[in-house]
Amino acid sequence: MDAAWVLAVAVQTPAHAGLGDVLSYAHTAPLPAGTLVRVPLGRREVLGVVWDSRAADGAQALPDGRVADADGVLLKPVTAALDALPPLDAAWRDLVAFAARYYQRGLGEVALAALPPQLRELDGTQLARRLKRRDRQARPVAAGTAEAPSAETALALSPEQAAVLAALAEESATPAPRPALLFGSTGSGKTEVYLQAVARCLAADPGAQALVMVPEINLTPQLEARFRARFAAWGDTAVVALHSGMTNPQRLQSWLAALTGQARIVLGTRMAVFAPLPALRLIVVDEEHDPSYKQQEGARYSARDLAVWRGRRQNAQVLLGSATPSLESWHHSRPADGEAPAGRYLRLQMPSRIGAGELPRVRLVDMQQQPAKTLISAGLLDAMTQRVTRGEQCMVFLNRRGYAPVLACSDCDWKSECPHCSAYRVFHKIDRTLRCHHCGFTERVPRACPSCGNPDIAPVGRGTERLEEQLATLFAGVRRPDGEPVRIARIDADSTRHEGALEAQLALVHSGEVDVLVGTQMIAKGHDFRRITLVAAVNPDSALFSSDFRAPERLFSLLMQSAGRAGRDSAWLAAQGSQAEMWIQTFHPQHPLFDALRRHDYPRFAAQQLQDREAAAMPPFAFQALVRADARTQEAAQAFLNTAGEAADALPEAAGVMRYPAVPLAVQRVANVERAQMLLESPSRAALQRLLAAWQPVLHDLRRSPVGQGVVRWLVDVDPQSI
């Protein structure tokens, strides 16, 4: 058998193997680019994506099944083509290629990570069978209902919402619509804008598709419920979800629905940015400022930034929404100022809450004026007590889970350090364990100090477990309006580990069964709690003086989002005769961040932060990349990076790029692996990209040299979100 074609196939090759972006395989016929195939790789058979094909004149089949092309190069044949699926289109391949190129990862690594894991296990016959079963189960759209959302749903628009939708419609009619930043206060009705924007988009084009992204899995169910209710008439598969909390079969089913066009709306987290949507017309990125949109393992892409790029590539409108936009997006949406040109984004604003509701009043408590070791100030405790006795709900925010950050001995200064990490193990009182939140190492709490035998070891600091316990003590004598004791609930990563736990706890809050809700950032954003009228932040100061220049931005966002959980139902609040409040207990009440927060003045805060960053030449006025090395010793990690840095300095592309010496990470040892990083910075994104691309072969060679022998792995993080 003579093979007539050579296929360039993207496969997931071993990390840092230096095998190139695509591998060549032989096939008896040409296959369209984007076709999924199964190919041999070493001793395994793996899934791949055809990237290109060319004729191979004079190729000869060998007895062992391989093929020799005209140049004598030996090629393995393609095992099978999954031709039951339509090929992944050029827009999807361009997105993957751009992400691999920009974030300095292998093409196959990005392409295969974007595909459902279960696809790797199916052959052509199994896949065809699954597609048939899915087609039988899908309920078709009822005739005459596809142009209107269900009656439950479409709410009357406020003047601000109507103005935003009109501006979006006007922009979408242009040949190349700009990305739009919707700056709307918490409770201003951004979700309704998303719903109606999607409805208008799909009604205007019978085959159009929309992508709606949220930052975290725990925000997906409630948003999915609203979308399914709104678009129920469009069919069972019109709305699908894509996130890592789904089972592999569920992810495959949603992915197939998106690829074949059955899914009109895809809701998902950052992985959904790679969903195959051939008729994509609208992308919504809710809470666009959230750092969760930046992948922290493997290819460290920003889903928000890729969404903007994808929208431009597919001529789809992009809508970024937030009450506290990222400073990058805020800067890109700046209006023209004198001779300074306007930004690349369209800025839309909704400053008012729905129903004439007011934003919470912010109160600052100076903890320096409180007795030592005060947990809840007297004023805050009294305010919470009054609200609970009236039947209102309170929320207490502390972004630290566990009972206490550390367990310590007062005699010998022993602390619950992790033996595998340069961090302390957190004390969890519920199961009496010391647990490392970095490597997962867990032990039972010792009966006495392991160092000196002192039985009096005590927790230091507070986590949500301890806060919940102490609040129960403080409210022991307080009664609800029905005479029952106050009910306190905690929502964090520990209390919601089991499937369905988060949904069950949120249902209790929404039904009024919970009086005081304690939690981490999981409860601070996105949730529509109707009866919460008071929110308290008990220990927010640690981020004020962080070495990470983005820490103030994140703290302001988190506190403003937390405040937004209070007073969302203005009618109910008026009936109670209450005013929503946000209490912040801080040792630094004069800090400018809190001054802007009291006024709910994000523009003022952003202007000050952008001024500081411009003076320091930091993003968005400069572009950064981190090169990280993990090694058996800190010396080996830093030696690898410094040697690599010296090699980078010798490259012609190094002009215009500033390189800093290697330093340890803040938590420098995790799971007995030492970690170091090197920062690169440039006022030109193109200059930084040119250097990183030219540097890749140097890093690969260095990893195989003596200086790289102690290195476990290295990686490049472009546009890092934490330094």
Secondary structure, DSSP 8 states (H G I E B T S, - for coil): ----EEEEEE----TT----S-EEEEESS---TT-EEEEEETTEEEEEEEEEEEE-TT-EE-TTS-EE-TT--EE-B--EE-TTS----HHHHHHHHHHHHHTT--HHHHHHHTS-GGGGG--HHHHHHHHHHHHHH-----TT-TTS--TTT-----HHHHHHHHHHHHHHTSSS---EEEEE-TTS-HHHHHHHHHHHHHHH-TT-EEEEE-SSGGGHHHHHHHHHHHTGGG-TTSEEEE-TTS-HHHHHHHHHHHHHT--SEEEESGGGGG---TTEEEEEEETTT-GGGB--SSS--BHHHHHHHHHHHTT-EEEEEESS--HHHHHHT---BTTB---SSEEEEE-S-GGG----EEEEEEGGGS-TT-SS-HHHHHHHHHHHHTT-EEEEE-S--SSBSEEEETTT--B-B-TTSSSB-EEETTTTEEE-TTT--EEE--SS-TTT--S-EEEES--HHHHHHHHHHHTTT-B-TTS-B--EEEESTTTT-STTHHHHHHHHHHHT--SEEEESGGGTSS---SSEEEEEES--GGGGG-SSTTHHHHHHHHHHHHHTTSS--HHHHHHHT---EEEEEES-TT-HHHHHHHTT-HHHHHHHHHHHHHHHT-TTSSEEEEEEEEESSHHHHHHHHHHHHHHHHTSGGGTT-EE---EEEEEEEETTEEEEEEEEEES-HHHHHHHHHHHHHHHHHHHTSGGGTTEEEEEEEES-S--
